[in-house]
Amino acid sequence: MTWADLFDRAEGYDADEQRVSDTLARRREDATDE
C-alpha cells in the first residue's frame, strides 16, 4: 500500500462522512416539519 492509496482512502472516507451528515440533517428537518 502506498501513501497515494492511503490518501485516496481518506478522501473517500471524508466524502462518506459528508453524505452521512447530509442524510442526518435532512432526517432532522423532516422530523421538525411534522
Sequence and secondary structure as in RCSB ss.txt:
>XXXX:A:sequence
MTWADLFDRAEGYDADEQRVSDTLARRREDATDE
>XXXX:A:secstr
  HHHHHHHHHHHHHHHHHHHHHHHHHHHHHHH 
